[in-house]
Amino acid sequence: MTKKILLSVFLLPAAMAFAQQYGGMWIPTELNEKEMKDMGMKISAKDIFNTQKPSIKDAVVQFNGGCTAEIISPKGLLLTNHHCGYGQIQAHSTVQNDLLSNGFWAKNPEGELPNPGVKVDFIVDIKEATDQILEGTDNLVEPELAKKISKNIEVYKNAQKIESYQSIIVKPMYYGNKYYAFTTETYKDIRLVGAPPQSIGKFGSDTDNWVWPRHTGDFSMFRIYAGKDNKPAEYSKDNVPYVPKHYLPVSIKDKTENDFTFVFGFPGKTTEYLPAVAVEKIMKDIDPARIAVRDVALKTLDEKMRVDSETRIKYASKYASVANYWKKWIGEVEGLKKSNAVEKKVMYEGSLVAKNPEIKTTLDQLNKLYNDQAPYALNNAYYTEVVRNAETLKLAGDYYDYVASVEAGRMDEKELAKLKAKVTSFYKDYSAELDAKVTAKLLALYVNKTAPQFLPVGFNKYKDENQNIPMIEEMSKNSIVTGRAQVNGAALTTDVEKSFSNQDKLVKTLKKDPIYQLYVSMKETYMKNADPQFTALQGKIDDLQKKFMAQQMATDKDRKFFPDANSTLRVTYGKVKGSTPRDAVSYGYQTHLAGVIEKYVPGDYEFDVPKKLIDLYNKKDYGSYKDKTGDVPVGFTATNHTTGGNSGSPALDANGNLVGLNFDRQWEGTMSDINYDPRFSRNIMVDTKYILFIIDKFADSKWLIDEMKVIK
């Protein structure tokens, strides 16, 4: 087997054999310019990141703390994903003016809509600060080590000279072996400019999520506004469009397979340097546990949603949220198996030990710790997923925290207002009767999959889901948590204010509540029998992982190591490419508008298509946005190494022009968070031709096109 694994790794296409063997999310101050140019890049690394003159980094922002966005005009026009701007589009929607369903396009700057609380962050500078942050820590262990590092970070930040609208963020890299300081600049007046209807922006919705071929126009448009001095300012009608140091030209040139591309953005989290034992636990234990819980929850919800339209509408968003990572984890497990991830790790570890025998001691210790932690980690996976996906238990958890705060004297008016708003919002889309069934089934799964030492006393009575259903339904009927019983003369589901009017009575009633007591028995057993052990072992694992990371970097001189993603600015690069994920299955790299029409299902919430888009297709009214096939390209795939947080990231060509908007990954390669494999790992992007086609031909918003520099 080991010879086959080596062949699969090293007999990759020559252009990416070494460059993308391990993927890469590179700090933009540390790019391998030669490697990028060997793969086809025409610009320099200084054109990408430069603090002395305008560069591409000046056009890339973190959007509202989670996604990425990019500036595409000299007037601060911002492009990101539809799903990244979804909350803002939804906030401006009403029953009478449903922007989610109808789309929105400002006809001029005066029509752009403000979004209180939304911000974008520029990265002004990046500096390594390892020596300053780790000064005086050589002989320290936890918790003194953490205290010293925290103090050093504060000293470092206070020593930096920055503007009032700038901040310093210090982040650990390589499991704490290095530290980097990011100077950020935050703009807070961000206005909605345009968004296609969700029949374009979310086309394919849940079914196509994580899937290729993809036909989703996942984009929305905003604009950054600034004070008259072009500096950050709070929202004001007197603010003016921000004038960027750099904005991205938008290319509508045809793409061909093996074209160089790079993605610039803020990837969220990866774990590329785990030992083989950790990957094996994820693949065989942790992910399957999470999948099993969500399987039960999704099937139970689906049964009701299929026969009841009110439930389908009420639970559509929640179902999609639960299904998102359920589907990702399934793909991750399959991808780890298919890419021989564990075997590759074992072989790599063997090569490290051959060069540095001390690493064997570290690996032996890690193996022991992971095996010691395994039963606690498995219980952690089942417990957290059950409590998260049985909404009634999740709600009981909020009230548990409330009771604890009240009894400790910590519940002030501000915290109480937040809780009231939270539960009011929760009850709007909650069916106590349906979730009683979900809870009953998940409890049965929990009992049957959990070792006896992790179960509350007497919990075996929940072993049979058929017996659970009437039992939990009866508890639900008599619970104030579910809102089916009253407290202070009101139900929480209909009158939160009155229910909270007498807090002493509310607390006493909660503590006697059957659902609340069910949650407490699970929570307190978990906190006593699993969580302390899991956490203590994880602390030891983290310490050893830091050592293992340092040993890898010191020993493998042939490998250039990039730090795992941690929501900081990164560059990843690759080539436009299709894939062959399974025997006799081959995917091209490009989809087209014809594919949207092929998937069209009239009236369907996932695959309906606006009439105007159908008319444009039938008339072949494509303007300059068709490619050499005569059709409008919609999406394309490449070998760029991306993850969550890269949503909305610009995909750029060899000359630094915008060619696509990153929004997803191909299902067969979702294991790339743990084990990037260039054979299967593909990121999915909306083609700029489709974006401009929708803006110009569908939305009749050519005034926005006129702002851009379009490369034809």
C-alpha positions in Angstrom: 0.0 0.0 0.0 2.8 2.5 0.9 4.3 2.3 -2.6 0.8 3.1 -4.1 0.4 6.0 -1.8 3.8 7.4 -2.7 2.9 7.1 -6.4 -0.4 8.8 -5.9 1.3 11.8 -4.2 4.3 12.2 -6.5 3.0 11.2 -9.9 0.7 14.3 -10.1 0.6 16.6 -13.1 4.1 18.2 -13.4 2.8 21.8 -13.1 1.4 21.1 -9.6 3.4 18.1 -8.4 5.3 19.9 -5.7 3.6 23.3 -5.6 0.2 21.8 -4.6 1.1 18.5 -3.0 0.0 20.0 0.4 -2.2 22.9 -0.8 -1.4 26.2 0.8 -2.9 29.3 2.5 0.0 31.6 2.5 0.6 34.8 4.6 0.9 37.4 1.8 4.2 38.8 3.1 5.7 35.3 2.6 4.7 34.3 -0.9 6.9 32.0 -3.0 7.0 34.2 -6.0 9.1 31.8 -8.1 6.7 29.0 -7.5 3.7 31.2 -8.5 5.5 32.4 -11.6 6.4 28.9 -12.5 2.7 28.1 -12.4 1.9 31.0 -14.7 1.6 34.2 -12.6 2.6 37.4 -14.6 2.7 39.9 -11.8 5.1 40.2 -8.8 4.5 39.4 -5.1 4.9 43.1 -4.4 1.8 43.7 -6.7 -0.2 41.5 -4.4 1.0 42.9 -1.0 2.9 46.1 -0.6 2.8 48.7 2.3 4.8 51.3 0.3 2.4 51.7 -2.6 -1.1 50.5 -3.7 -1.4 46.8 -4.2 -4.1 44.2 -4.5 -4.4 43.8 -0.7 -5.9 47.3 -0.7 -8.9 46.0 -2.6 -9.6 43.0 -0.3 -11.5 43.3 2.9 -13.0 41.1 5.6 -16.8 41.5 5.3 -18.6 41.8 8.6 -16.2 39.6 10.5 -16.8 36.4 8.6 -16.7 36.5 4.8 -14.4 38.3 2.3 -15.2 41.0 -0.2 -13.4 43.0 -2.8 -13.5 46.5 -4.3 -14.2 46.6 -8.0 -14.5 50.3 -8.8 -12.9 53.7 -7.9 -16.1 54.6 -6.0 -15.8 51.8 -3.4 -18.1 49.3 -5.0 -17.9 46.1 -3.1 -18.5 42.5 -4.3 -19.2 39.6 -2.1 -21.4 36.4 -2.0 -25.2 36.5 -1.9 -25.0 34.3 1.2 -22.6 36.7 2.9 -25.0 39.6 2.4 -28.1 37.5 3.0 -28.7 38.9 6.5 -28.6 42.5 5.2 -30.9 41.7 2.2 -33.3 39.9 4.6 -33.2 42.9 7.0 -34.4 45.2 4.2 -37.1 42.8 3.1 -40.8 43.1 4.1 -43.9 41.1 3.0 -44.8 44.0 0.7 -41.2 44.4 -0.6 -39.5 41.0 -0.5 -36.0 41.7 -1.6 -34.9 38.1 -1.1 -37.5 36.9 -3.6 -37.5 39.9 -6.0 -33.9 41.0 -5.7 -32.7 44.6 -5.2 -30.9 47.1 -7.5 -30.3 50.7 -6.5 -30.9 52.9 -9.6 -28.4 55.5 -8.3 -26.2 56.2 -5.2 -29.2 57.8 -3.5 -31.0 54.5 -3.6 -28.3 52.5 -1.8 -29.5 51.1 1.6 -27.6 51.6 4.9 -26.8 48.6 7.1 -26.2 49.6 10.8 -23.6 47.4 12.5 -22.0 46.1 9.3 -18.3 46.8 8.9 -15.4 45.9 6.6 -11.8 45.5 7.7 -8.7 46.3 5.6 -5.3 44.9 6.4 -2.9 47.8 6.4 0.2 45.9 7.5 1.5 42.5 8.6 4.6 42.0 10.8 6.0 38.9 12.5 6.1 39.6 16.2 7.3 36.2 17.5 10.3 37.4 19.5 8.4 40.1 21.3 5.4 37.9 22.1 7.4 34.9 23.3 10.0 36.9 25.2 10.5 35.5 28.7 8.4 32.4 28.1 11.1 29.7 27.7 10.7 28.0 31.0 7.0 28.6 31.6 4.1 26.1 31.5 0.4 26.6 31.6 -1.4 28.7 33.0 1.6 31.0 33.6 2.6 30.7 29.9 -0.8 32.0 28.7 -0.7 34.9 31.2 2.8 35.9 30.1 1.9 35.7 26.3 -1.3 37.8 27.0 0.8 40.4 28.8 3.4 40.5 26.1 0.7 41.0 23.4 -0.7 44.0 25.3 2.7 45.5 25.7 3.4 45.0 22.0 0.1 46.5 20.9 0.5 49.5 23.2 3.9 50.2 21.7 2.6 50.5 18.2 1.8 53.9 16.7 -1.6 53.7 14.9 -4.4 56.0 13.9 -7.6 56.2 16.0 -9.6 54.2 13.4 -6.9 51.4 13.3 -6.4 48.4 15.5 -3.7 45.8 16.1 -4.6 42.1 16.1 -2.0 39.6 17.2 -2.5 36.0 16.1 -0.6 32.8 16.9 0.6 30.7 13.9 2.0 27.2 13.7 0.2 26.2 17.0 1.9 29.1 18.9 5.4 28.7 17.5 5.2 32.0 15.8 3.1 35.2 16.2 2.0 37.8 13.6 0.6 41.3 14.2 -2.1 42.6 11.7 -2.8 46.3 11.5 -6.5 46.7 10.5 -8.6 49.7 9.4 -12.3 49.5 9.8 -15.1 51.2 7.8 -18.6 51.2 9.3 -20.8 52.8 6.6 -21.6 49.9 4.3 -24.6 50.2 2.0 -26.5 47.6 -0.1 -26.2 48.4 -3.8 -27.6 45.3 -5.5 -28.5 41.6 -5.1 -30.1 39.2 -7.5 -33.3 37.3 -6.4 -32.5 34.2 -4.4 -33.7 32.1 -7.4 -30.3 33.2 -8.9 -28.3 34.0 -5.8 -29.3 30.7 -4.0 -30.1 28.6 -7.1 -29.8 25.0 -6.2 -29.9 25.8 -2.4 -29.6 22.7 -0.2 -29.5 20.1 -3.0 -26.5 21.7 -4.8 -24.7 22.8 -1.6 -21.1 21.5 -1.7 -21.8 20.0 -5.1 -20.4 20.4 -8.6 -21.6 21.0 -11.3 -23.0 24.2 -9.8 -25.1 27.0 -11.3 -25.5 29.5 -8.5 -25.1 33.3 -9.1 -23.9 33.7 -5.5 -23.1 37.4 -5.4 -24.3 40.6 -3.9 -23.0 44.2 -4.1 -22.4 46.8 -1.4 -20.5 50.1 -1.3 -18.1 51.5 1.3 -18.8 55.1 2.4 -16.3 57.3 4.2 -16.1 60.8 5.6 -15.3 63.6 3.3 -11.6 63.1 4.2 -11.9 59.4 2.9 -11.3 58.2 6.4 -13.6 55.8 8.3 -16.7 57.4 9.8 -20.0 56.3 11.4 -23.0 56.3 9.1 -24.1 59.7 7.9 -26.1 60.9 4.9 -23.2 63.3 4.3 -20.7 60.5 3.9 -19.3 60.0 0.4 -18.2 56.8 -1.6 -14.8 55.6 -0.4 -12.0 56.2 -2.9 -9.8 53.0 -2.7 -6.0 52.9 -3.0 -6.6 50.0 -5.5 -9.6 48.4 -7.1 -9.8 45.2 -9.1 -10.2 45.3 -12.9 -12.9 42.8 -13.9 -11.9 40.4 -16.7 -14.5 38.8 -19.0 -11.9 36.9 -21.1 -12.5 33.2 -21.7 -11.0 30.8 -19.3 -9.1 27.7 -20.4 -8.1 24.7 -18.3 -4.7 25.1 -16.5 -5.0 28.9 -16.4 -3.2 30.2 -13.3 -5.5 31.6 -10.6 -5.1 32.8 -7.1 -7.6 33.5 -4.3 -7.1 36.3 -1.8 -9.2 36.3 1.4 -9.8 35.4 5.0 -10.0 31.6 5.4 -11.5 30.5 8.7 -10.0 27.3 10.1 -7.9 24.4 8.9 -6.0 21.6 10.7 -3.4 20.4 8.1 -0.7 19.3 10.5 -2.5 16.9 12.8 -0.8 13.5 13.5 -2.2 10.4 11.8 -4.0 9.2 15.0 -6.0 12.5 15.1 -7.1 12.2 11.5 -8.1 8.6 12.1 -10.3 9.6 15.1 -12.0 12.3 13.1 -12.6 9.9 10.2 -13.8 6.9 12.1 -15.3 8.3 15.3 -16.0 12.1 15.5 -17.4 12.9 12.1 -19.6 9.7 12.0 -21.1 10.6 15.4 -22.0 14.1 14.2 -23.4 12.7 11.0 -25.5 10.2 12.8 -27.1 12.8 15.0 -27.9 15.1 12.2 -29.2 12.2 10.1 -31.9 11.6 12.7 -32.8 15.3 13.1 -33.0 15.9 9.3 -35.1 12.9 8.5 -37.6 13.7 11.3 -37.9 17.3 10.1 -38.1 16.3 6.5 -41.0 13.9 7.2 -43.1 16.8 8.5 -41.9 19.4 6.0 -42.9 17.3 3.1 -46.6 17.1 4.2 -47.0 20.5 5.8 -46.2 23.8 4.0 -46.3 25.9 7.2 -43.6 23.7 8.7 -41.6 23.7 5.5 -41.5 27.5 5.5 -40.9 27.7 9.2 -38.0 25.2 9.2 -36.5 25.9 5.7 -33.6 28.0 7.0 -32.9 25.8 10.1 -33.0 22.6 8.0 -30.5 24.2 5.6 -28.2 25.1 8.5 -28.3 21.6 10.0 -27.8 20.0 6.5 -24.8 22.2 5.7 -22.2 20.6 7.9 -23.9 17.2 7.8 -23.2 17.1 4.1 -19.7 18.6 4.5 -18.8 15.9 7.1 -20.0 13.1 4.9 -17.9 14.4 2.1 -15.0 14.9 4.5 -15.1 11.3 5.7 -15.3 10.0 2.1 -12.5 12.3 1.0 -10.2 11.3 3.8 -10.7 7.6 2.9 -10.3 8.1 -0.8 -7.2 10.2 -0.4 -5.6 7.7 1.9 -5.1 10.5 4.4 -4.2 8.3 7.4 -1.8 6.2 5.5 -0.1 9.2 4.0 0.2 10.8 7.4 1.7 7.5 8.8 4.2 7.4 6.0 5.1 11.1 6.4 5.6 10.6 10.1 7.9 7.6 9.4 10.0 9.8 7.1 10.3 12.5 9.8 11.3 9.9 12.5 14.0 8.6 10.1 15.5 12.1 10.0 14.9 13.0 13.6 14.4 10.0 16.0 13.2 12.4 18.8 9.9 12.8 16.9 9.0 9.2 17.7 8.7 10.1 21.4 6.4 13.0 20.5 4.3 10.8 18.3 4.1 8.0 20.9 2.9 10.6 23.5 0.3 12.0 21.0 -1.0 8.5 20.2 -1.4 7.7 23.9 -3.2 11.0 24.6 -5.6 10.7 21.7 -6.4 7.1 22.6 -6.9 8.1 26.3 -9.1 11.0 25.1 -11.1 8.9 22.6 -14.1 7.9 24.8 -14.4 11.5 26.2 -14.1 12.9 22.7 -16.8 10.6 21.3 -19.1 11.6 24.2 -18.3 15.3 23.5 -19.3 14.8 19.9 -22.6 13.1 20.6 -23.6 15.3 23.6 -22.9 18.6 21.8 -24.6 17.6 18.6 -27.7 16.2 20.4 -28.1 19.3 22.5 -27.5 21.5 19.5 -30.0 19.7 17.2 -32.8 18.9 19.7 -34.0 22.5 19.8 -36.0 22.0 23.0 -32.8 21.0 24.8 -30.9 23.8 23.3 -33.6 26.2 24.5 -33.5 24.6 28.0 -29.8 25.3 28.0 -30.5 29.1 27.5 -32.8 29.0 30.5 -30.2 27.0 32.5 -27.7 29.8 31.9 -30.4 32.3 32.9 -31.2 30.6 36.2 -27.4 30.4 37.0 -27.0 34.2 36.3 -30.0 35.1 38.4 -28.9 33.0 41.3 -25.4 34.4 41.1 -26.7 38.0 40.9 -25.2 38.6 37.4 -28.4 39.1 35.4 -28.6 42.8 34.7 -31.1 44.6 32.4 -28.9 44.5 29.4 -28.4 40.7 29.6 -32.1 40.2 30.3 -33.1 42.2 27.2 -30.7 40.1 25.1 -32.2 36.9 26.4 -35.8 38.1 25.8 -34.9 39.1 22.3 -33.2 35.8 21.7 -36.1 33.6 22.9 -38.7 35.7 21.2 -36.9 35.2 17.9 -36.5 31.5 18.6 -40.2 30.8 19.3 -41.2 32.4 15.9 -39.9 29.4 14.0 -40.3 26.7 16.6 -42.8 23.8 16.7 -42.8 22.3 20.1 -44.7 19.2 18.9 -42.3 18.5 16.0 -39.2 19.1 18.2 -40.6 16.8 20.9 -40.4 14.0 18.2 -36.8 15.1 17.2 -35.8 15.2 20.9 -37.3 11.8 21.6 -35.4 10.2 18.7 -32.1 11.9 19.5 -32.3 10.8 23.1 -32.7 7.2 22.0 -29.6 7.6 19.7 -27.7 9.2 22.6 -28.5 6.4 25.0 -27.7 3.7 22.5 -24.4 5.2 21.4 -23.1 6.4 24.8 -21.0 4.4 27.2 -22.9 3.8 30.5 -20.5 5.9 32.6 -21.5 9.0 30.6 -25.3 8.6 31.1 -27.3 10.1 33.9 -28.8 7.7 36.4 -32.0 6.1 35.0 -31.4 7.3 31.5 -31.8 3.8 30.0 -35.5 4.4 30.0 -34.9 6.6 26.9 -33.4 3.7 24.9 -36.4 3.0 22.7 -37.4 5.9 20.4 -41.0 4.6 20.0 -41.5 4.7 23.7 -39.8 8.0 23.9 -42.1 9.8 21.5 -45.2 9.8 23.8 -43.1 10.2 26.9 -41.3 13.4 25.6 -44.5 14.7 24.1 -46.1 14.5 27.5 -43.2 16.3 29.1 -43.3 18.9 26.3 -47.0 19.6 27.0 -46.3 20.3 30.6 -43.3 22.5 30.0 -42.9 26.3 30.2 -39.7 25.9 28.2 -41.7 24.7 25.2 -44.3 27.4 25.8 -47.1 24.8 26.1 -47.5 25.5 29.9 -47.8 28.9 31.4 -45.8 30.9 34.0 -46.9 34.2 35.5 -50.2 33.9 33.7 -48.6 33.7 30.2 -46.8 31.4 27.8 -43.3 32.2 26.8 -44.2 31.6 23.1 -46.8 34.3 23.1 -45.9 36.8 25.8 -42.2 36.9 26.8 -42.6 40.1 28.8 -45.3 38.8 31.1 -43.6 35.5 31.5 -40.5 37.3 32.8 -42.5 39.7 34.9 -41.8 37.8 38.2 -38.3 36.4 37.9 -38.3 34.6 41.2 -41.4 32.7 40.2 -40.0 32.0 36.7 -36.8 30.6 38.2 -38.7 28.4 40.7 -41.0 27.1 37.9 -38.1 26.4 35.6 -36.3 24.3 38.2 -39.4 22.1 38.4 -40.0 22.0 34.7 -39.7 18.4 33.2 -37.8 19.5 30.1 -35.5 21.7 32.1 -34.8 18.8 34.5 -34.1 16.5 31.6 -31.5 19.0 30.2 -30.0 19.5 33.7 -29.4 15.8 34.2 -27.6 15.5 30.8 -25.6 18.7 31.3 -24.4 18.0 34.8 -23.5 14.4 34.0 -21.5 15.5 31.0 -19.8 18.3 32.9 -18.8 15.9 35.7 -18.0 12.7 33.8 -16.7 13.8 30.4 -15.9 17.5 29.9 -13.1 17.9 32.5 -11.3 14.9 31.3 -11.7 15.8 27.6 -10.5 19.4 28.3 -7.5 18.4 30.4 -6.3 15.9 27.8 -6.9 18.4 25.0 -4.6 20.9 26.8 -1.9 18.3 26.9 -2.5 17.4 23.2 -2.3 21.1 22.3 1.1 21.5 24.1 2.5 18.4 22.2 1.0 19.5 18.9 2.9 22.8 19.3 6.1 20.7 19.8 5.3 18.4 16.9 4.7 21.4 14.6 8.1 22.8 15.6 9.7 19.4 15.0 8.1 19.1 11.5 9.4 22.5 10.5 12.9 21.9 11.8 13.2 18.4 10.3 11.5 18.6 6.8 13.7 21.2 5.1 12.3 20.3 1.6 8.7 21.4 2.6 7.6 25.0 2.8 5.1 25.2 5.6 2.1 27.5 5.6 0.2 28.2 8.9 -3.2 26.8 9.3 -6.1 29.2 8.5 -7.2 31.3 11.4 -9.3 34.1 9.8 -6.3 36.1 8.8 -5.5 37.4 5.3 -4.1 34.6 3.0 -3.2 33.9 -0.6 -3.8 30.5 -2.2 -3.0 29.7 -5.8 -3.7 27.0 -8.3 -5.0 26.3 -11.8 -8.4 26.2 -13.5 -9.2 22.5 -13.5 -11.9 19.9 -13.7 -11.7 16.7 -11.8 -12.2 12.9 -11.9 -13.4 12.2 -8.4 -14.7 8.6 -9.0 -14.3 5.8 -11.5 -15.9 6.8 -14.8 -17.0 10.2 -13.4 -15.3 13.2 -14.9 -16.3 16.9 -14.3 -15.5 19.7 -16.6 -14.2 23.0 -15.2 -17.0 25.3 -16.4 -20.8 25.4 -16.2 -23.1 27.5 -18.3 -26.5 29.2 -18.4 -27.9 26.2 -20.3 -27.3 24.1 -17.2 -29.5 26.5 -15.2 -32.3 25.9 -17.6 -31.7 22.1 -17.5 -32.2 22.2 -13.7 -35.2 24.5 -13.9 -38.3 23.3 -11.9 -41.2 25.8 -12.0 -42.3 26.9 -8.6 -39.6 24.9 -6.8 -37.9 26.7 -3.8 -34.5 25.5 -5.0 -34.7 25.3 -8.8 -37.2 27.9 -9.9 -35.8 30.4 -12.5 -37.0 34.0 -13.0 -39.0 34.5 -16.2 -36.7 37.3 -17.4 -33.6 35.0 -17.2 -35.5 32.3 -19.2 -36.4 35.0 -21.8 -32.7 36.1 -22.1 -31.7 32.5 -22.6 -34.3 31.8 -25.2 -33.4 35.0 -27.1 -29.7 34.3 -26.6 -29.4 37.9 -25.6 -26.0 37.6 -24.0 -24.2 40.7 -25.1 -20.5 40.5 -24.6 -20.8 37.9 -21.8 -20.9 34.7 -23.8 -17.8 32.6 -24.2 -16.4 30.6 -27.1 -19.2 28.0 -26.7 -21.8 30.8 -27.4 -23.3 30.4 -23.9 -22.8 32.5 -20.7 -20.4 30.8 -18.3 -21.9 30.5 -14.8 -19.3 28.8 -12.5 -15.9 27.2 -12.7 -13.5 25.1 -10.5 -9.8 25.4 -9.7 -7.3 23.8 -7.4 -7.1 26.7 -5.0 -7.0 25.6 -1.4 -10.0 27.4 0.3 -12.3 26.9 3.3 -15.0 28.8 5.2 -14.3 32.5 5.4 -13.1 32.4 1.8 -16.7 33.0 0.8 -16.7 36.2 -1.3 -13.0 36.0 -1.9 -11.8 37.3 -5.3 -10.4 34.8 -7.7 -7.8 36.5 -9.8 -5.9 35.7 -13.0 -2.2 35.7 -13.8 -2.4 39.5 -14.2 -4.3 40.3 -11.0 -7.7 40.8 -12.7 -10.9 39.6 -11.1 -12.2 36.4 -13.0 -14.5 34.9 -10.3 -16.0 35.0 -6.9 -15.2 32.1 -4.6 -18.3 30.6 -2.8 -17.9 26.9 -2.2 -15.9 23.7 -2.5 -16.6 20.5 -4.4 -18.1 17.8 -2.1 -15.4 15.2 -3.0 -12.7 17.5 -1.7 -14.2 18.9 1.5 -11.5 17.0 3.5 -9.0 19.7 2.3 -9.4 21.3 5.8 -7.4 18.3 7.1 -5.8 16.8 4.1 -5.5 18.8 0.8 -5.3 16.5 -2.2 -4.9 18.1 -5.6 -6.7 15.2 -7.3 -10.0 16.0 -5.6 -9.8 19.4 -3.9 -11.6 22.0 -6.0 -12.9 25.4 -5.0 -16.0 26.7 -6.8 -16.4 30.2 -8.1 -19.0 32.3 -9.8 -17.7 33.5 -13.2 -17.4 37.3 -13.6 -19.1 36.9 -17.0 -22.2 35.7 -15.3 -22.0 38.4 -12.6 -21.8 41.2 -15.2 -24.4 39.5 -17.4 -26.9 39.5 -14.4 -26.1 43.1 -13.5 -26.3 44.4 -17.1 -28.9 42.2 -18.9 -31.1 40.9 -16.1 -31.0 43.8 -13.6 -30.7 46.7 -16.2 -28.0 48.2 -14.0 -25.4 49.2 -16.5 -24.6 52.2 -14.4 -22.7 49.8 -12.1 -20.8 48.2 -15.1 -19.8 51.7 -16.2 -18.1 52.2 -12.8 -15.8 49.2 -13.4 -12.7 48.7 -15.4 -13.8 45.7 -17.6 -11.1 43.8 -19.3 -12.4 42.3 -22.6 
